[in-house]
Structures are given as structure tokens and as C-alpha cells.
């Protein structure tokens, strides 16, 4: 059976780089694509000029397919990001849309010859993606780093429901960083995965070494969720600053009161500048599985090689069950 994620994106391995504010630059995107996956330049954290520059960087470093990720929010198709995408449509293979309603954008992007991926955290999101012509749905569980669906559905429960509800190809996201996670996602109905946090802890990532070290040191309980007090979800690494924000939220502050503590500049201060006393760090729950900083190529090769080993374990288990049944 053909893998539709590979067909849609024109890649060797069904591994997509997640869109990560400040981190998803052209160098990292190219490294993922050159290693057989699908790299993405993130618009978040980059102004229009820098976003365009990073697309050009990616195009200069790879001849493999890559894409861009847009957190659409309240944007329209007239936003400068989309003018840039249209101008560079021959360099870009696909656009992933998250953090908003993708429906007004899908037809225009497809008219420009681009593949469209939408990111969502509910069955309803998947149904809308299929209905309005998306080429691929990225099913994101609550385990994922950064801003996420307020419904807080875990990938293990959500993914098989999405696979049952739609026919379009699905990539699973949230808490995946190794071959075991990929194999589990495939078993639950996905044809590929989206990985973010693991790629932050790579040599090619622009993240500050303090950020990478935090990921390597993280254990299973070292991420927390901020912004619930204002109806949002933002999964981050537990730090003193993150704990202070969590305490502030117990006082049910207004958005205006909380915003100075949760805005993008606070994220950049820690993620890029390494100032952990001034900002916070996005991280998925998969951080507890990260033991070292590696090259993107080694990360992807480890996942691909590990699939064979873990598939053999699953096959052996199934054989044992068949013997018992007989």
C-alpha cells in the first residue's frame, strides 16, 4: 500500500518538521529535507522580510521539497506572508496552516499550485480539512509543545477517531520523538508524523544551547501548561519563570495583565538569547525522551532504523498471540 504522505509531499520518509516560532528557520528546514523528511520555515517569530529571507535560505541549501508554516490567527489572504508565499510558490511545496480557521485560504493556495496541510486537535478540524480540500491533516495531540487545542485531547485517543472520520492522509503530532512513537502513530491510523521538540535539540537548530540543554535534562514531568486562565493552552518546559506565570494565573488575571509575561518576545529571550530569567521555552512531552543533541540526519536515521527493530518486536508479539489463539 502506498504511503500518501510521501506522495503528497514528494519525500523519502513521512517525517514533517513542525512549525516552531523563532526556531523554524531556513537552515533547519533544509537539514530536515536533505535528510529525507519535510522541512518547514515557520512564519511565527519572523517578520515578513525575515520570513522571505528564510525561505530563500532554505531554497539555497536544498533541492528537496520543503514548506512553510503559518499561524493564521485572524489573517486574511492579503497578509504579507501570503504575498511572499505566492511570489515563491515555485520554491515551496506545501503550506501548513494552524492556529485559526484554514478554510478561507485553502482554495487560493491550491490555485497557486501548492499542497495544503492543516493542523488541528479535534475530529471536527479533520472533517473541515477534508471538506474544504486540504491535502493532508496534521492531527495534533495535547502532548505537543507550544500553543495547542484548548480541548486538550491526547493523541492516543484522538488519532484513531480522526482516522475513522476522514479519508485524507493524516500525520500525527504531539509527543513523538523516536521510532516507537512513529510506529504507534502508524498503528493508530496515521501515515506519517510531525516532529518539533526533537528537532530543537539538533545541531542545525538556531535554539540557544541553554534551551537544548534544558531539553536533554528534561524528565517526564518537566513540562507544564500555561495560559489556561485565558482559555488557551501553551505547553512549556518547567522553569522558574514558567512557575511564576503559573502562580500569577491562579489570580485569574485578564489577558492584558497576563500578556506581558506570555508574549513572543519572552519566548525569544529564552529560546534564542538563552536568558532563562526573562522568558520561557516551548516543549512537548517528548522532551523526556531526548538524551542528547544530534544532527538532524542522525535523528532521522535513528528513527528510520529504529522502526525496523520495533516492527520486529511487534511482529513477534503478534506471532505469539496467534499461537495462543490457535
N, C-alpha and C positions, 0 to 999 in steps of 0.2 A: 504494500500500500504506500502510495506516495505521500511524503510529508508536505502539507500545504504551506506551512510557514516557510520552508525552504523555497518552494515555488514562488510564493508571493514576493519574497524579498531577494531572491537570487543569491542565496548564501549557502555555505557548506554545512554549518551547524546551526540548529534552531535556538541560538542564544542571542538575545537582544539586550543591548545596554540600556538601562533605564535612564530617563531624563532626570538629571540631577543639577539643581541650582548651583552655579559657580563652578561645579566640578566637571560637568559635561562639555569639555572644550574640544577643539578640533583634533588635538594630538591624541587624546584618549579615544575619541570616536574612531580615528584612523587605525589605532592599535587594535581595537576590537574587530574592526572589519578586516584588517590584514591577517588576523588570526582565525578567520572563518566565520565570525559572528556578524552581528549587525550593529555598528556603532551609531550613536546619535549625538548631534550637537544640541545642547539644551539652550533654549532661549532664556529661561529663568536665570536671573543674575547677570545677564548681559544686555546692555542697551542695544538698540538697533544696529549701530555701526559695528560694535564688537561682535554681535551675533553674526553679521555678514562676514566679518573678518575670520571668525572661527570656522564658518562653512568653507571659506577659501583655504584655510589651513588644512582642514580635513581633506579637501579635494587635491591639495598638493602632496599629501602624504600617502594617499591610497588611490588605487584604481578600482577598488572593490566597492560594492554598494554600501551607502550609509544614508542616514536620515536625520531629521530634526524633531525635537520635541517642543511643543508649545503648550504652556498652561493658559488656556484661553480665557478663563475668568469671564469678564464682560466685554471682551474684544469683539470687533467685527472683522469682516474680511478686508476692510480698508486699513487695518492696523499695519504699521510699517513692517512688522515681522512677515506678514503675508505678501507684501510687495517684494520683499527680499527673496522669499521662497519662490515666487513666480519668476523673478529675474534669474534665479539659479536653478530652475527646475530641471535642467539637463544634468546637473551635478548631483541632485538629491533623488534618492529612490523612493522614499516614503516619508510621510509626516505623521507623527503620533500626537493626538490631541487629548489633553486631560484637564482636570480642574475646572470643568464647565460643560456646557451643552455643545456637543460637536456638530449637531445637526445642520446649523447654518453654513458650515464650512465644507462639508464632505463633497458636495457636487462640484463646487468650484475647484477644489484640489484635484479631483479626478479629471476634470476637464483639462487641467494643466498637465495631465499625464502622470500624476503621482499616485502611489498607493497610499491608502489611509488606514491608520491604526487608531483605535480609540481605547482609552484606559477607563475602567470602571470597577466599582466594587459591589454591584448588585446584579441580579438576573435582569432587572428592568434595563439597566445600562446596556447589557449584551443584546437584548431584544431590539432596542433602539438602534444600536450599532448595525445590526443585520438589516433592519427595516430601511435604514437610510443609506445603505450602500457601502459601509466600511468594508475593507478587505480583510481585516484581522482585528480580533478583540483581545485586549490585554486584561485579563481577569486578575485584579489586584486584591489580595487579602490584607487583613488588618495587621499582619506581621510586618508589612512593608515600612521602610523608613520614610520620613518626611510627612507631608500632608496627605491625608488618606480619607476614605469614605467615613462619614460620621456614623454609619450603621454598624461599623466595627465587626464585619463578618470575616471569619478566618478563612484562609484559602482552602483548607481541608474540607470544610463544609460547603463553601461557595462554589468551588470549581466544578464538582460533578453536577450541581444544579444548573450551572451555566451550560455545561456540555449537553445536558438533556434538553435545554430550552432552545438552543440555536444550532444552525448547521455551519456557520462560518468558522474558519480556523481560530483556535484560541492559543494564546501564550499565557502561561501562569506567572504571576509576580507576587512577591512578598515572602521573605524568609528563605529564599533559595540561594545557596552559595556553593553547593557541591553536587556530585553525581547522584547522591542519594535523594536530594531534593528534586533534581531533574527527573529521575526515574519515578518518583512519587507523583509528580505533576503529570507525567505521561500516563500513568496508571489511572489518574483521576479524570482524564479526558482532554488534557492539553496536547498540543503538537509542538510546543516549544516553551521557552521560559524567557522572562525578562529579569535581569540581574542588575542591581545597583550597588548596594553596600560593598559587595566583594570587590568590585572594580575600583572603589575608592581607595582600598588598600592595595594599590598596584604601583609599580614604579612610574608608569606613564601618567598617573593621576596628578592633577595640579594641587591636590589637597596638601595642607601643611603636614609635616612629619608628626606634629603633636596629634593631629586628627588620626593619622594612620596608626600611631602607637595606641591611641585610645581604643581603636577597633580591635587591634591584636590582643590587647589586655582584657577586653570585654568578656564577661561571662553571661550566662543565660538570663540573669535578672538585671542586666545593666542597661536596659533601655526603658524609658518611661514615656508617657503620652502627655503632651501639653495641649492647651487651648480648648479643652472640653468645656470650660466655663463660658466660652463664647460660641459653642456649638460646632467646634471644629476638632480635628484630630491632627496632631503633629508628633510623630514618634522621633525621639532624640536619644542620644547617649546620656546616661545619668552623669551629671557634673554638678558642682556647687551652684553654678548659675541656673541650671535646669531645675534643681531642687528649690531654689529661691523663687523661680517663676511659679512652680507648683504650689508653694506656700501662698504666694500672692493670689493665686486663683481661688483659694479657699475663701477669700473675702469677696468673691463674686464681683470682680472689677468689670467696668464697662470696656467695650472694645478700645475706646480712646485711652483709657488708663492702662490697658494691657499692651497696646501696640508698640510703645517704645521699647518693650522688652522682647517682642517676638518678631520684629520686622527683619527684612532681609539683610540689613547692614549688620545686625547682631550675628546672624548666621555667617556672613562673610568674615567678620572679625575673628571668629574661631576657626572656621573651615580653611580659609586661605591664609590669614595672617598668623594663625596659631595662638591667638590671645584667648585662652580659655577663661580668663577672668572677665571678659567682656561679652562673650557670645556663647552660642550653643551649637550642637553638631547633629545633623540628621543621621539616623542609623536604623536599619531594620533589625529584627530579632535574630537574623542570621549572624550578627556580629560575634555571637558566642562560638561560632564555628570557624572563625578566622584566626589562624595561628601565626601568620607571617605575611610580610609584604612581598609580593612576587610580581613578575612581569605579566602583562595581560596574556601573552602567548602561553606562559606556563599555567596560568589559572584555567584557561580554556582547555588546554591539553589535559590537565589533571581531571577536569570534569568529563571530557570525552573518554579518556582511558578508564576512568572510574565507572563509567556506565557499563562497560563490558563486565567488569568484576562483579558489580552489584546485580547485573542482569543474571549472571550465572548463579548467584545466591538465590535469587527469586525463582529461577527455573528449578533449582534443586529442591526448594521448598514445595513448589507445585508438584514435582515428581513424587515427593514423599506423601503429599495429600492424596494423589492419585492411587498410590499403593495402599493407603489406608482405606480408601473408598472401595477399591477392588476387593 
